[in-house]
Amino acid sequence: MTADEDGYFGEEIAATYDESSAERFRPEEVAPAVDVLAGLAGDGGALEFGVGTGRIALPLSGRGVPVHGIDMSRAMVARLRTKPGGDAVAVTVGDFATTRVPGTFGVAYLVFNTINNLTTQDAQVDCFRNAAEHLAPGGCFVVEVGVPALRRLPPGQSAVPFGIGPAQWAFDTYDVVTQAMSSNYVTIADGRAEHRSIPFRYVWPSELDLMARLAGLRLRDRWENWKGDPFTAESDQHVSVWEKPAR
Ligand SMILES: C[S@@+](CC[C@H](N)C(=O)[O-])C[C@H]1O[C@@H](n2cnc3c(N)ncnc32)[C@H](O)[C@@H]1O
């Protein structure tokens, strides 16, 4: 699979995104995230980087928080538009590392590992700078992302399987020099194999803190999840909140 003008979220992926991510659409997943983001938005509104089909933006908007989304995939945004309340979310099509939208916000957020879709350190740094420039003084940037799973990678090995069955082999690859990774799906049908590969860049919590600092933001909270459980050595993901100093 290759990227087109919709990135890696073209028509084919967009058509089945909500079903294939059904776990993430469960109310018990969505509600705590919306609670946190609504609290941080205050009266200032929210900006979502990689708004997609509106999994978080729509319920947040439904809570009365004005939401603006940025996404490069017209196919994903078209799905958001057809949903109830979809016309209440403003959307700008573009790259969230660099695209500016009018106004400032109480919170900007980037969930579901989407910071990893930026495949260079420069682009991830740009993303933090872009978030910071959209924040009102005292506003926050929130990122939800997995902790790099390098403890699953034995020395000398560069791939970790995460789903091996008769019809599909799924595995991640890691380049521990460049922090490039990819998720790969080999699907077998009628004796033929089709390979789909999506590139990512994994990033450490401490590295994100440095990116935040470069953008003039300071870590305010880091939890294991949206319920605020403590982040520990065993946490496999984190929700991090960086704050722009109040004037
Ligand atoms: C995993 S989906 C997440 C969608 C939504 N935030 C959610 O939680 O369901 C990632 C989204 O980010 C978008 N995306 C990825 N890289 C992007 C970039 N550099 N600029 C803008 N959008 C991007 C994709 O098009 C896709 O809609």
The ligand as an SDF file (V2000), in Angstrom:
LIG
                    3D

 27 29  0  0  0  0  0  0  0  0999 V2000
   -5.4850    6.9130   13.3830 C   0  0  0  0  0  0  0  0  0  0  0  0
   -6.4310    8.1410   12.5910 S   0  0  0  0  0  0  0  0  0  0  0  0
   -7.0980    8.9950   13.9970 C   0  0  0  0  0  0  0  0  0  0  0  0
   -8.3700    9.7320   13.6790 C   0  0  0  0  0  0  0  0  0  0  0  0
   -9.0730   10.3040   14.9050 C   0  0  0  0  0  0  0  0  0  0  0  0
   -8.2440   11.2680   15.5820 N   0  0  0  0  0  0  0  0  0  0  0  0
   -9.4460    9.1810   15.8570 C   0  0  0  0  0  0  0  0  0  0  0  0
   -8.9820    9.2160   17.0060 O   0  0  0  0  0  0  0  0  0  0  0  0
  -10.2030    8.2830   15.4640 O   0  0  0  0  0  0  0  0  0  0  0  0
   -5.1940    9.2920   12.0110 C   0  0  0  0  0  0  0  0  0  0  0  0
   -5.7550   10.4720   11.2440 C   0  0  0  0  0  0  0  0  0  0  0  0
   -4.6940   11.4190   11.0960 O   0  0  0  0  0  0  0  0  0  0  0  0
   -4.6380   11.8560    9.7430 C   0  0  0  0  0  0  0  0  0  0  0  0
   -3.2410   12.2430    9.4740 N   0  0  0  0  0  0  0  0  0  0  0  0
   -2.1330   11.4670    9.5560 C   0  0  0  0  0  0  0  0  0  0  0  0
   -1.0260   12.1880    9.3110 N   0  0  0  0  0  0  0  0  0  0  0  0
   -1.4480   13.4600    9.0690 C   0  0  0  0  0  0  0  0  0  0  0  0
   -0.7930   14.6880    8.7900 C   0  0  0  0  0  0  0  0  0  0  0  0
    0.5510   14.7590    8.7060 N   0  0  0  0  0  0  0  0  0  0  0  0
   -1.5450   15.8000    8.6250 N   0  0  0  0  0  0  0  0  0  0  0  0
   -2.8980   15.7430    8.7070 C   0  0  0  0  0  0  0  0  0  0  0  0
   -3.5810   14.6110    8.9800 N   0  0  0  0  0  0  0  0  0  0  0  0
   -2.8650   13.4850    9.1670 C   0  0  0  0  0  0  0  0  0  0  0  0
   -5.1480   10.6990    8.9240 C   0  0  0  0  0  0  0  0  0  0  0  0
   -5.6430   11.1370    7.6790 O   0  0  0  0  0  0  0  0  0  0  0  0
   -6.2230   10.1350    9.8410 C   0  0  0  0  0  0  0  0  0  0  0  0
   -7.4680   10.7290    9.6080 O   0  0  0  0  0  0  0  0  0  0  0  0
  1  2  1  0
  2  3  1  0
  2 10  1  0
  3  4  1  0
  4  5  1  0
  5  6  1  0
  5  7  1  0
  7  8  2  0
  7  9  1  0
 10 11  1  0
 11 12  1  0
 11 26  1  0
 12 13  1  0
 13 14  1  0
 13 24  1  0
 14 15  1  0
 14 23  1  0
 15 16  2  0
 16 17  1  0
 17 18  1  0
 17 23  2  0
 18 19  1  0
 18 20  2  0
 20 21  1  0
 21 22  2  0
 22 23  1  0
 24 25  1  0
 24 26  1  0
 26 27  1  0
M  CHG  2   2   1   9  -1
M  END
$$$$
